[in-house]
């Protein structure tokens, strides 16, 4: 298995939301209320969510080096962020909302 195949497999392991679920989520106030802004009104995670939808709708044979780079960023973010799980109720937490922007719902 190539490094690219490993990256793609890991991406599909951490992204557990469908394009439709993620798109609906990104339209919510909760989604838009979390994350670091990078110069405009949209957070980095929210932009990433849009990119993830595009990636999920592509054929694996169409992935570019830039796509694979973004997949690695998603994998890293989800792994790092899930390790910081709060001890309180997570259902309506900013922690969960942020992860969902990156295509991962920890309650699934």
Backbone torsions as a table, in degrees:
resi	resn	phi	psi	omega
1	UNK	NA	131.9	-179.0
2	UNK	-78.2	166.1	175.9
3	UNK	-59.6	-38.0	178.7
4	UNK	-62.4	-44.0	178.9
5	UNK	-62.3	-40.4	178.6
6	UNK	-63.3	-45.0	178.3
7	UNK	-60.3	-46.4	-179.5
8	UNK	-62.0	-44.6	178.9
9	UNK	-61.8	-44.1	179.6
10	UNK	-65.2	-39.2	177.3
11	UNK	-58.9	-48.0	-179.3
12	UNK	-70.1	-21.3	174.5
13	UNK	-73.1	-41.9	-176.1
14	UNK	-84.9	-29.2	178.4
15	UNK	-86.9	104.2	-176.0
16	UNK	-110.6	15.1	175.8
17	UNK	-109.6	143.4	176.8
18	UNK	-77.0	163.1	176.4
19	UNK	-55.6	-39.1	-179.7
20	UNK	-66.3	-44.9	178.5
21	UNK	-62.0	-45.0	-178.2
22	UNK	-66.0	-42.8	178.3
23	UNK	-61.0	-43.7	178.0
24	UNK	-63.4	-42.5	179.3
25	UNK	-61.7	-44.7	-176.6
26	UNK	-63.0	-20.3	178.8
27	UNK	-81.9	-6.0	-175.8
28	UNK	-86.2	156.9	174.9
29	UNK	-62.7	-38.5	-179.2
30	UNK	-59.3	-44.0	179.4
31	UNK	-60.8	-42.9	-175.4
32	UNK	-79.9	-7.1	-176.7
33	UNK	-90.5	-7.6	-175.7
34	UNK	-118.3	160.6	172.8
35	UNK	100.8	160.9	178.6
36	UNK	-80.0	134.2	176.0
37	UNK	-87.1	146.8	-179.3
38	UNK	-120.1	48.3	175.8
39	UNK	109.2	-22.9	174.7
40	UNK	-125.2	-165.9	-174.7
41	UNK	-82.2	-8.4	-176.8
42	UNK	-99.5	133.7	-179.5
43	UNK	-74.1	160.6	177.7
44	UNK	-59.8	-43.5	-180.0
45	UNK	-65.4	-37.3	179.3
46	UNK	-65.6	-43.0	176.1
47	UNK	-62.2	-40.2	179.4
48	UNK	-62.1	-39.8	178.9
49	UNK	-58.3	-41.5	177.0
50	UNK	-62.8	-41.1	179.8
51	UNK	-66.5	-38.7	179.1
52	UNK	-61.4	-40.9	177.3
53	UNK	-58.2	-45.4	178.6
54	UNK	-60.1	-43.4	-178.8
55	UNK	-64.0	-40.6	-179.4
56	UNK	-67.3	-22.5	-178.4
57	UNK	-92.5	-5.4	177.9
58	UNK	-88.5	157.1	169.7
59	UNK	-78.0	147.0	-179.3
60	UNK	-57.6	-33.0	-179.2
61	UNK	-70.8	-12.8	-178.4
62	UNK	-94.7	-4.2	-177.3
63	UNK	-65.5	133.8	177.5
64	UNK	-96.1	172.5	175.2
65	UNK	-60.3	-37.3	178.2
66	UNK	-65.0	-39.0	176.5
67	UNK	-62.1	-46.1	-179.6
68	UNK	-64.1	-35.9	176.8
69	UNK	-63.6	-42.1	178.3
70	UNK	-67.2	-37.9	177.1
71	UNK	-58.1	-43.3	178.8
72	UNK	-62.8	-38.2	177.5
73	UNK	-63.2	-42.6	179.0
74	UNK	-63.5	-47.5	179.9
75	UNK	-57.6	-48.0	-179.0
76	UNK	-62.2	-46.0	-179.3
77	UNK	-61.2	-49.3	-177.3
78	UNK	-62.3	-43.8	178.8
79	UNK	-62.5	-45.3	-178.4
80	UNK	-66.2	-44.3	-175.8
81	UNK	-72.3	-37.4	179.1
82	UNK	-66.5	-27.6	178.0
83	UNK	-69.8	-14.5	-178.7
84	UNK	-102.2	26.2	-176.7
85	UNK	-55.7	127.8	178.4
86	UNK	-71.9	157.0	-179.2
87	UNK	-82.8	-15.2	179.5
88	UNK	-82.9	179.8	178.3
89	UNK	-58.7	129.4	-174.8
90	UNK	-100.4	-10.5	-171.8
91	UNK	-54.5	-46.4	-179.0
92	UNK	-111.2	35.1	-176.5
93	UNK	-93.6	151.4	174.3
94	UNK	-60.5	-32.2	178.2
95	UNK	-58.8	-49.2	179.8
96	UNK	-66.5	-43.0	-179.3
97	UNK	-58.5	-41.6	179.8
98	UNK	-63.9	-45.0	178.3
99	UNK	-61.8	-39.7	179.9
100	UNK	-63.5	-34.1	176.1
101	UNK	-60.4	-27.4	-179.7
102	UNK	-96.1	14.7	173.2
103	UNK	85.9	9.8	-177.5
104	UNK	-123.0	116.7	175.4
105	UNK	-100.6	110.0	-176.5
106	UNK	-67.7	-9.8	177.5
107	UNK	-92.7	0.4	178.0
108	UNK	-85.1	NA	NA
